Amino acid sequence: MKSSELRRTLNKQNGFNDGDIESEPFITGGAIGRKLPTTQKSQESSSSRTKRWILTIAVAVVSFVGIGLHSVPNDSNFFSGANTGCTLAPEDEAPLPVILMAHGRTGSSITWMTISRMTGFPNIAYEYTGPQAERTKAFFDSIDPEVGSHFAVQKICRLQHKGKNNVTRGEGVVGFQWKPIRYGLEHEYGIGALDEIAAQNDPGIRVIHLTRSPLDRLISDLKHAQSNGAIKAHCATGDEDCLKEHHQHEIAIQLPTGKELMRSLNHGLTHDRQVADILATRGIRHVHVDYDRLYHLNRADEWLRIFKFLGRGPQENLTMEEVRSNFDLAPTTASQHKDMIANFDEVWTTLKGTSLECLVH
């Protein structure tokens, strides 16, 4: 892929016009169904298990055959002013409202599915505000002024009420993915929505801010771009053919080097910091978690941080074996960069001795 094509690809994914990445940094600010730890299994009745697995099958069929993981259900009436009257139910009466804020290629789908499964209510968090820049712009530009900044709270409220009759009181989470693309964060309705989220109490809306190394995101982006649609966005656990396709397309990835690579990675890190600053300065209840700590360690500390933040799911003595048993999607990226990057020596020469050297593994 030519450097100019790469730049356009990165710009579109992160919400920039073609010239922005040169002139400025990022400006703004599982099969699904819960598996219980061994100590809890004996407490679950046969009828509860039957109900749970029926729900598991139903959600799995919808996600992999019908709608797809990233499709947004038809919800055209949402942008009508007639839909602004929903009131969130208290935390002890319904699933907890949660927003997953994460860019693409950060493991957002498997992360949400695992969280929802292990908190008692398997469901999908759709990329509601749009998966990339063009769709994000279309989303915010389509909001009826009568709805305006209420779009986020009203959407998550409706999801909560739809789910509360299908989950045990005090269990589960519901919500959507908000890709932190610049246009949405700077839009008046985006800014207002963040303030409204911060103001919510009983239940307070939680935000999980998931980030991944910009080098790994770049590799994943290029793998999919260079495959020309030959590989799926995700592979179900046990789908060896899908995993084989992914691995075949990640053994000769050509990365930019020199100043272009440095600029791209620094922009990614800057953007992640700015999103974190936005969440903190606006007083939004949030937790920041890292992809590598979730998926590349043999201990479950990062997962426990999520569950303790939510106050739902396992609260202690969690192992990665228990977490992995709840994965419905399989990791599709090799752990060693030298196994994926065709010009690894040149990339290493660029990054060695810099503050970005730690991104290489």
C-alpha positions as CSV (number, residue, x, y, z in Angstrom):
1,M,0.0,0.0,0.0
2,K,1.4,3.4,-1.0
3,S,2.1,5.8,1.8
4,S,-0.5,8.3,0.5
5,E,-3.1,5.5,0.5
6,L,-2.1,4.5,4.0
7,R,-2.5,8.1,5.2
8,R,-5.9,8.4,3.7
9,T,-6.9,5.1,5.3
10,L,-5.7,6.2,8.7
11,N,-7.3,9.6,8.4
12,K,-10.8,8.2,7.6
13,Q,-10.6,5.7,10.4
14,N,-9.8,8.4,13.0
15,G,-12.0,11.2,11.7
16,F,-9.6,13.4,9.8
17,N,-9.7,15.0,6.4
18,D,-6.8,14.2,4.1
19,G,-4.6,17.1,5.3
20,D,-5.2,16.9,9.0
21,I,-2.7,14.3,9.9
22,E,0.1,16.4,8.4
23,S,-0.9,19.6,10.0
24,E,-2.2,18.7,13.5
25,P,-2.4,15.9,16.0
26,F,-5.8,14.4,17.1
27,I,-7.4,17.6,18.4
28,T,-10.2,16.4,20.6
29,G,-11.0,15.9,23.2
30,G,-18.9,-14.4,24.1
31,A,-20.7,-18.5,22.0
32,I,-22.5,-15.8,24.0
33,G,-23.9,-16.8,27.4
34,R,-22.5,-16.6,30.9
35,K,-20.2,-19.2,32.3
36,L,-20.1,-19.1,36.1
37,P,-17.1,-19.7,38.3
38,T,-17.0,-23.2,39.8
39,T,-18.1,-22.0,43.2
40,Q,-21.3,-20.5,41.8
41,K,-22.4,-23.3,39.4
42,S,-24.1,-25.4,42.1
43,Q,-26.4,-22.4,43.0
44,E,-27.9,-22.2,39.5
45,S,-31.0,-24.1,38.9
46,S,-31.6,-26.4,35.9
47,S,-34.4,-24.1,34.6
48,S,-32.1,-21.1,34.9
49,R,-29.4,-22.9,32.9
50,T,-31.9,-23.9,30.2
51,K,-33.2,-20.3,29.9
52,R,-29.6,-19.0,29.8
53,W,-28.6,-21.3,27.0
54,I,-31.7,-20.6,24.9
55,L,-30.8,-17.0,25.1
56,T,-27.2,-17.9,24.2
57,I,-28.3,-19.7,21.0
58,A,-30.7,-16.9,20.1
59,V,-28.1,-14.1,20.5
60,A,-25.4,-16.2,18.7
61,V,-27.7,-16.8,15.7
62,V,-28.6,-13.1,15.4
63,S,-25.0,-11.9,15.7
64,F,-23.3,-14.3,13.3
65,V,-26.1,-15.1,10.8
66,G,-28.6,-12.2,10.8
67,I,-27.5,-8.8,11.9
68,G,-23.8,-9.1,12.3
69,L,-21.6,-7.8,15.0
70,H,-21.3,-4.2,13.9
71,S,-24.6,-3.6,12.2
72,V,-26.9,-1.1,13.8
73,P,-30.5,-2.3,14.0
74,N,-33.1,-0.3,12.1
75,D,-34.0,2.4,14.6
76,S,-35.2,5.2,12.3
77,N,-37.8,6.4,14.8
78,F,-35.2,7.2,17.4
79,F,-34.5,10.6,15.9
80,S,-38.0,11.7,16.4
81,G,-38.7,14.1,19.3
82,A,-41.5,11.7,20.4
83,N,-38.8,9.4,21.8
84,T,-37.3,11.6,24.5
85,G,-39.4,10.5,27.5
86,C,-37.5,7.3,28.8
87,T,-36.4,7.3,32.4
88,L,-33.5,5.0,33.5
89,A,-34.5,2.3,36.0
90,P,-32.5,2.1,39.3
91,E,-29.4,-0.1,39.3
92,D,-31.0,-2.8,41.5
93,E,-34.0,-3.2,39.1
94,A,-32.4,-3.5,35.7
95,P,-29.1,-4.0,33.8
96,L,-26.5,-1.4,34.4
97,P,-26.2,1.2,31.6
98,V,-22.7,1.1,30.1
99,I,-21.0,2.8,27.1
100,L,-17.9,1.2,25.6
101,M,-15.7,3.9,24.1
102,A,-13.2,2.3,21.8
103,H,-11.8,2.7,18.3
104,G,-12.0,-0.1,15.7
105,R,-9.4,-2.9,15.9
106,T,-9.3,-2.7,19.7
107,G,-11.1,-5.9,20.6
108,S,-14.3,-4.1,21.5
109,S,-16.7,-6.8,20.3
110,I,-15.1,-9.7,22.2
111,T,-14.6,-7.4,25.2
112,W,-18.2,-6.4,25.4
113,M,-19.5,-9.9,24.8
114,T,-17.3,-11.3,27.6
115,I,-18.3,-8.6,30.0
116,S,-22.0,-9.0,29.3
117,R,-21.8,-12.8,29.5
118,M,-19.9,-12.8,32.8
119,T,-22.3,-10.2,34.4
120,G,-25.4,-12.4,33.6
121,F,-27.0,-10.9,30.5
122,P,-25.4,-11.8,27.2
123,N,-26.0,-9.1,24.6
124,I,-24.3,-7.1,21.8
125,A,-23.1,-3.5,22.0
126,Y,-23.6,-2.0,18.5
127,E,-21.4,0.7,17.1
128,Y,-24.3,3.1,17.5
129,T,-22.7,6.4,16.7
130,G,-21.0,4.9,13.6
131,P,-18.0,2.6,13.0
132,Q,-15.9,5.2,11.2
133,A,-15.7,8.9,10.3
134,E,-18.3,9.1,7.5
135,R,-20.9,7.1,9.4
136,T,-20.2,9.1,12.6
137,K,-20.8,12.4,10.7
138,A,-24.0,11.0,9.2
139,F,-25.2,9.9,12.6
140,F,-24.7,13.2,14.4
141,D,-26.0,15.2,11.4
142,S,-29.2,13.2,11.4
143,I,-30.2,13.8,15.0
144,D,-33.4,15.7,15.3
145,P,-32.8,18.9,17.3
146,E,-35.7,17.9,19.6
147,V,-33.6,14.9,20.6
148,G,-30.2,16.7,20.4
149,S,-27.8,15.9,23.2
150,H,-30.4,13.5,24.8
151,F,-29.6,10.8,22.2
152,A,-27.1,8.8,24.3
153,V,-29.1,8.7,27.5
154,Q,-32.4,8.0,25.7
155,K,-30.9,5.2,23.6
156,I,-29.3,3.4,26.6
157,C,-32.5,3.9,28.6
158,R,-34.5,2.1,25.9
159,L,-31.9,-0.7,25.8
160,Q,-32.1,-1.0,29.6
161,H,-35.9,-1.3,29.6
162,K,-35.9,-3.8,26.9
163,G,-33.5,-6.0,28.8
164,K,-34.7,-5.7,32.4
165,N,-37.4,-8.4,32.1
166,N,-34.8,-10.9,30.8
167,V,-32.2,-10.7,33.6
168,T,-32.1,-11.3,37.3
169,R,-32.4,-8.1,39.3
170,G,-29.0,-6.6,40.1
171,E,-27.3,-8.4,37.2
172,G,-26.2,-7.6,33.6
173,V,-25.1,-4.6,31.6
174,V,-26.6,-3.0,28.5
175,G,-25.3,-0.3,26.2
176,F,-23.6,0.6,23.0
177,Q,-20.3,1.4,21.5
178,W,-19.3,5.0,20.9
179,K,-16.3,5.3,18.7
180,P,-14.4,8.3,19.9
181,I,-14.0,9.9,16.5
182,R,-13.3,13.6,16.5
183,Y,-16.4,14.8,14.7
184,G,-18.7,13.2,17.3
185,L,-16.7,14.4,20.3
186,E,-16.6,18.0,19.0
187,H,-20.3,18.0,17.8
188,E,-22.6,20.1,20.0
189,Y,-24.8,17.0,20.6
190,G,-21.7,14.9,21.4
191,I,-20.5,17.5,24.0
192,G,-23.9,17.8,25.4
193,A,-24.4,14.1,25.6
194,L,-21.2,13.6,27.6
195,D,-22.3,16.3,30.1
196,E,-25.7,14.5,30.4
197,I,-24.0,11.2,30.9
198,A,-21.9,12.7,33.7
199,A,-25.0,14.1,35.4
200,Q,-26.8,10.8,35.6
201,N,-27.3,9.2,39.1
202,D,-29.1,6.0,40.2
203,P,-28.1,4.6,37.9
204,G,-25.0,6.4,36.9
205,I,-23.9,5.6,33.4
206,R,-20.5,4.0,33.3
207,V,-18.0,4.4,30.4
208,I,-15.4,1.8,29.7
209,H,-12.5,3.4,27.7
210,L,-10.7,0.6,25.9
211,T,-7.4,1.4,24.1
212,R,-4.9,-0.7,22.2
213,S,-1.4,0.0,21.1
214,P,-1.5,2.2,17.9
215,L,1.1,-0.1,16.3
216,D,-1.2,-3.1,16.8
217,R,-4.1,-1.1,15.5
218,L,-2.1,-0.1,12.4
219,I,-1.1,-3.7,11.8
220,S,-4.7,-4.9,12.1
221,D,-6.0,-2.1,9.8
222,L,-3.4,-2.9,7.1
223,K,-4.0,-6.6,7.4
224,H,-7.7,-6.1,6.6
225,A,-7.0,-3.4,3.9
226,Q,-4.5,-5.6,2.1
227,S,-6.7,-8.6,2.2
228,N,-9.2,-6.8,0.0
229,G,-12.2,-8.3,1.9
230,A,-10.9,-11.8,1.9
231,I,-11.0,-12.1,5.7
232,K,-13.8,-11.6,8.2
233,A,-13.7,-8.9,10.8
234,H,-13.9,-11.6,13.5
235,C,-13.5,-15.3,13.9
236,A,-15.7,-17.4,16.2
237,T,-13.9,-19.6,18.7
238,G,-13.1,-22.9,17.1
239,D,-13.4,-21.6,13.5
240,E,-10.1,-22.9,12.3
241,D,-10.7,-22.0,8.7
242,C,-11.3,-18.3,9.6
243,L,-8.2,-18.2,11.8
244,K,-6.1,-19.8,9.0
245,E,-7.2,-17.0,6.6
246,H,-6.3,-14.4,9.1
247,H,-2.8,-15.8,9.8
248,Q,-2.2,-16.1,6.0
249,H,-2.8,-12.4,5.6
250,E,-0.7,-11.3,8.6
251,I,2.7,-12.7,7.6
252,A,3.8,-10.0,5.1
253,I,2.4,-6.7,6.3
254,Q,4.4,-3.8,5.0
255,L,4.5,-0.9,7.5
256,P,5.6,2.7,6.9
257,T,8.9,3.6,8.5
258,G,10.8,6.8,9.5
259,K,8.9,10.0,10.2
260,E,5.6,8.7,8.8
261,L,5.5,5.8,11.2
262,M,6.5,8.0,14.1
263,R,3.9,10.6,13.3
264,S,1.1,8.0,13.0
265,L,1.9,6.3,16.3
266,N,2.3,9.6,18.2
267,H,-1.0,10.8,16.8
268,G,-2.7,7.6,18.1
269,L,-1.3,7.9,21.5
270,T,-2.1,11.6,21.7
271,H,-5.7,10.9,20.7
272,D,-6.1,8.2,23.4
273,R,-4.8,10.7,26.0
274,Q,-7.1,13.4,24.9
275,V,-10.2,11.1,25.1
276,A,-9.1,10.1,28.6
277,D,-8.8,13.8,29.5
278,I,-12.3,14.5,28.1
279,L,-13.8,11.8,30.2
280,A,-12.0,13.0,33.3
281,T,-12.6,16.7,33.0
282,R,-16.3,16.2,32.3
283,G,-16.7,14.1,35.4
284,I,-17.8,11.0,33.7
285,R,-17.6,7.8,35.7
286,H,-15.1,5.7,33.7
287,V,-12.4,3.2,33.7
288,H,-9.5,3.0,31.2
289,V,-8.4,-0.6,30.3
290,D,-5.7,-1.8,27.9
291,Y,-6.0,-4.5,25.2
292,D,-2.7,-6.1,26.0
293,R,-3.4,-6.3,29.7
294,L,-6.8,-7.9,28.9
295,Y,-5.6,-10.5,26.3
296,H,-1.8,-11.0,26.6
297,L,-1.3,-11.6,30.3
298,N,-1.9,-14.9,32.2
299,R,-3.6,-13.1,35.1
300,A,-7.0,-11.5,35.1
301,D,-6.2,-8.2,37.0
302,E,-7.4,-6.0,34.1
303,W,-10.7,-7.9,33.8
304,L,-11.2,-7.6,37.6
305,R,-10.7,-3.8,37.3
306,I,-13.7,-3.8,34.9
307,F,-16.0,-5.9,37.0
308,K,-15.1,-4.0,40.2
309,F,-15.8,-0.8,38.4
310,L,-19.2,-2.1,37.3
311,G,-19.9,-3.7,40.7
312,R,-21.1,-6.8,38.8
313,G,-19.6,-10.0,37.7
314,P,-16.7,-11.7,39.5
315,Q,-15.2,-9.5,42.2
316,E,-12.2,-11.7,43.3
317,N,-10.2,-14.8,42.6
318,L,-10.8,-14.6,38.9
319,T,-8.5,-16.5,36.6
320,M,-7.7,-16.1,32.9
321,E,-8.9,-19.6,32.3
322,E,-12.3,-18.6,33.5
323,V,-12.3,-15.4,31.4
324,R,-11.1,-17.3,28.3
325,S,-13.8,-19.9,28.7
326,N,-16.3,-17.0,28.1
327,F,-14.7,-15.9,24.8
328,D,-17.0,-16.4,21.8
329,L,-14.5,-14.8,19.4
330,A,-10.9,-15.9,18.9
331,P,-7.8,-13.7,18.9
332,T,-6.8,-13.3,15.3
333,T,-3.4,-11.6,15.6
334,A,0.0,-13.2,16.3
335,S,1.7,-12.0,19.5
336,Q,5.1,-11.4,17.9
337,H,5.5,-8.4,15.6
338,K,8.5,-10.0,13.8
339,D,6.1,-12.8,12.7
340,M,3.8,-10.3,11.0
341,I,5.8,-7.3,9.7
342,A,7.6,-7.9,6.4
343,N,9.9,-5.0,7.0
344,F,10.4,-5.6,10.7
345,D,14.1,-4.7,10.7
346,E,13.3,-1.3,9.3
347,V,10.4,-0.7,11.7
348,W,12.6,-1.7,14.6
349,T,15.4,0.6,13.5
350,T,12.8,3.5,13.4
351,L,11.5,2.9,16.9
352,K,14.5,1.6,18.8
353,G,15.8,4.1,21.3
354,T,12.6,6.2,21.1
355,S,9.7,6.6,23.5
356,L,7.8,4.3,21.1
357,E,10.2,1.4,21.4
358,C,7.9,-0.2,24.1
359,L,5.1,-0.7,21.5
360,V,7.1,-3.5,19.8
361,H,6.8,-7.0,21.0
